[in-house]
Amino acid sequence: MDITTVNNLHSGRDDWIINVRVVRLSNIYDNKNGNEQILIDLILLDEESPYFYGTPLHAIVRKNLISKLKPFLTEDEVITIQNMKISDANETYRSVNGTIKAILLLTIYITKMKNPSLKIPLHYFDFASPQILSERIRDNEMLTDVIGTLDALGEIEEKCIKGKDTKILKLEILTKVFNHTISFIYYFTYNH
């Protein structure tokens, strides 16, 4: 099997080989179950792209493989991944704008590349216009990062969400996008 690029991946196989950089790694915990780690969420980036910054790929490590794979996954590392499954991105959220995602399986083989000659960017940004940001309000399908200044921090409030009392914290963030100043208000679950 030859090494392929993210642009050429498609669902239906579990024997792909790619060279990528881990540009984002998020450990996901279940706060309802003693803060047990249930997922590793990754954004991987390769060097081939129709753009100048590489092609992103959303990847996940499920709970049963976290302890085995976590030591091989570090942000900024360039790695070779063998035997990953590609499936359609039909989850309720996506970290990148794409139609596929990678699922790292038990049969996976990960190798950290020493002194890689690949020209893979260190970071991945997908800048969005104010119109696109407006369209993403209350849309949980595409996750959006916002860079800005914390303008206001609210008090911890308790609200009933889906029949459960939940503590939330309000953040107001100011950001300048394409010469427009926009105020975002975020509510998120607060665990102390």
C-alpha positions as CSV (number, residue, x, y, z in Angstrom):
1,M,0.0,0.0,0.0
2,D,1.3,3.4,-1.0
3,I,1.2,6.6,1.1
4,T,-1.7,8.8,0.0
5,T,-2.8,12.4,0.6
6,V,-5.8,13.5,2.5
7,N,-7.4,14.8,-0.7
8,N,-7.4,11.2,-2.1
9,L,-9.0,9.5,1.0
10,H,-12.5,8.2,0.7
11,S,-14.7,6.0,2.9
12,G,-15.0,2.2,2.6
13,R,-11.4,1.2,3.4
14,D,-9.4,0.8,6.6
15,D,-5.9,0.3,5.2
16,W,-4.9,3.9,4.3
17,I,-1.4,5.2,5.0
18,I,-0.8,9.0,5.4
19,N,1.9,11.4,6.5
20,V,0.4,14.2,8.6
21,R,1.1,16.7,11.4
22,V,-1.1,16.7,14.5
23,V,-2.1,20.4,14.5
24,R,-4.8,20.1,17.2
25,L,-5.4,17.5,19.9
26,S,-8.4,17.7,22.3
27,N,-9.0,15.3,25.1
28,I,-12.8,14.9,25.6
29,Y,-14.1,13.9,29.0
30,D,-17.5,12.7,30.2
31,N,-18.3,15.1,33.1
32,K,-21.4,13.0,34.0
33,N,-19.2,9.9,34.6
34,G,-16.5,11.1,37.0
35,N,-14.6,13.0,34.2
36,E,-13.6,9.8,32.5
37,Q,-11.8,10.4,29.2
38,I,-14.0,9.1,26.3
39,L,-12.4,10.5,23.2
40,I,-9.4,12.1,21.6
41,D,-10.4,14.5,18.9
42,L,-7.7,15.4,16.4
43,I,-7.1,17.7,13.4
44,L,-4.5,16.3,11.1
45,L,-2.8,18.2,8.3
46,D,-0.9,17.0,5.3
47,E,1.3,18.9,2.9
48,E,-0.6,18.5,-0.4
49,S,-3.4,20.8,-0.9
50,P,-5.1,23.0,-3.4
51,Y,-4.4,25.8,-0.9
52,F,-1.1,26.9,0.6
53,Y,-1.8,25.6,4.1
54,G,-2.3,21.8,3.7
55,T,-5.5,19.7,3.7
56,P,-7.1,19.1,7.1
57,L,-8.6,15.8,8.3
58,H,-10.8,15.3,11.4
59,A,-9.8,12.2,13.3
60,I,-10.9,10.5,16.5
61,V,-9.6,7.9,18.9
62,R,-12.4,6.1,20.8
63,K,-12.3,5.4,24.5
64,N,-11.1,1.8,24.2
65,L,-7.9,2.8,22.4
66,I,-7.0,6.0,24.3
67,S,-4.4,4.4,26.6
68,K,-2.8,2.6,23.7
69,L,-2.6,5.5,21.2
70,K,-2.2,8.6,23.5
71,P,1.6,8.2,23.9
72,F,2.0,8.4,20.0
73,L,-0.2,11.5,19.6
74,T,1.3,14.9,20.4
75,E,0.5,18.3,18.9
76,D,3.0,19.5,16.3
77,E,4.4,16.0,15.7
78,V,4.7,14.7,12.1
79,I,3.6,11.1,12.0
80,T,2.9,8.3,9.6
81,I,-0.5,6.6,10.2
82,Q,-1.2,3.1,8.8
83,N,-4.4,1.2,8.9
84,M,-7.0,3.9,9.7
85,K,-10.6,3.8,8.7
86,I,-12.1,6.6,6.7
87,S,-15.9,7.1,7.1
88,D,-18.4,9.8,6.1
89,A,-18.5,12.8,8.4
90,N,-22.0,12.3,9.5
91,E,-21.6,13.1,13.2
92,T,-23.4,15.9,15.0
93,Y,-20.3,18.0,14.8
94,R,-17.1,18.4,12.7
95,S,-13.8,20.1,13.6
96,V,-13.0,20.8,9.9
97,N,-15.0,21.5,6.9
98,G,-14.9,18.2,5.1
99,T,-17.0,15.2,4.2
100,I,-14.8,12.5,5.7
101,K,-13.2,11.7,9.1
102,A,-10.6,9.2,10.2
103,I,-11.2,6.6,12.9
104,L,-8.1,5.2,14.5
105,L,-8.5,1.5,14.9
106,L,-7.0,-1.3,17.0
107,T,-4.9,-2.4,14.0
108,I,-3.4,1.1,13.6
109,Y,0.3,1.6,13.4
110,I,1.7,5.1,14.2
111,T,5.3,6.2,13.6
112,K,6.7,9.5,14.7
113,M,8.9,10.9,11.9
114,K,12.3,12.1,12.9
115,N,13.5,15.2,11.0
116,P,10.7,15.1,8.5
117,S,11.4,16.6,5.1
118,L,7.7,17.2,4.5
119,K,6.6,20.8,4.3
120,I,3.5,20.6,6.5
121,P,2.4,23.8,8.2
122,L,2.5,24.0,12.0
123,H,-1.0,25.4,12.3
124,Y,-4.4,25.2,10.5
125,F,-6.8,28.1,10.4
126,D,-10.0,28.3,8.4
127,F,-11.0,32.0,8.5
128,A,-14.7,32.7,8.2
129,S,-16.5,35.8,7.0
130,P,-19.1,37.5,9.3
131,Q,-21.8,36.1,7.1
132,I,-20.5,32.5,7.6
133,L,-20.3,33.1,11.3
134,S,-23.9,34.3,11.4
135,E,-25.0,31.2,9.5
136,R,-23.3,29.0,12.1
137,I,-25.2,30.4,15.1
138,R,-27.1,27.5,16.8
139,D,-25.6,25.1,14.2
140,N,-23.8,22.4,16.1
141,E,-22.6,20.6,13.0
142,M,-19.4,22.7,12.3
143,L,-17.3,23.8,15.3
144,T,-15.9,27.3,15.0
145,D,-12.8,28.7,16.8
146,V,-13.0,32.5,17.5
147,I,-9.9,34.6,18.2
148,G,-10.7,37.7,20.2
149,T,-10.6,39.6,23.4
150,L,-12.5,38.6,26.5
151,D,-14.7,41.6,27.1
152,A,-17.0,40.4,29.9
153,L,-17.2,37.5,32.3
154,G,-20.5,36.7,33.8
155,E,-21.5,35.1,37.1
156,I,-21.9,31.4,37.3
157,E,-25.6,30.7,36.8
158,E,-27.7,27.6,37.3
159,K,-30.2,26.7,34.5
160,C,-32.3,23.8,33.7
161,I,-31.0,22.3,30.4
162,K,-32.7,19.1,29.1
163,G,-34.3,18.6,32.5
164,K,-31.1,18.8,34.5
165,D,-29.8,21.6,36.6
166,T,-26.6,22.8,34.9
167,K,-24.1,25.5,36.0
168,I,-23.2,27.8,33.1
169,L,-20.7,30.6,32.7
170,K,-21.3,33.5,30.2
171,L,-18.3,34.9,28.3
172,E,-18.5,37.8,25.9
173,I,-15.7,38.0,23.3
174,L,-15.0,40.8,21.0
175,T,-13.3,40.1,17.7
176,K,-12.5,42.0,14.5
177,V,-13.3,40.0,11.4
178,F,-12.8,41.6,8.0
179,N,-12.8,45.1,9.6
180,H,-16.1,44.4,11.4
181,T,-16.2,44.3,15.2
182,I,-18.4,41.4,16.4
183,S,-19.5,40.5,19.9
184,F,-20.0,36.8,20.7
185,I,-21.7,35.6,23.8
186,Y,-20.9,32.0,24.8
187,Y,-22.5,29.9,27.5
188,F,-20.8,26.7,28.4
189,T,-21.1,24.1,31.2
190,Y,-19.0,25.0,34.2
191,N,-17.5,22.2,36.3
192,H,-15.6,23.1,39.5
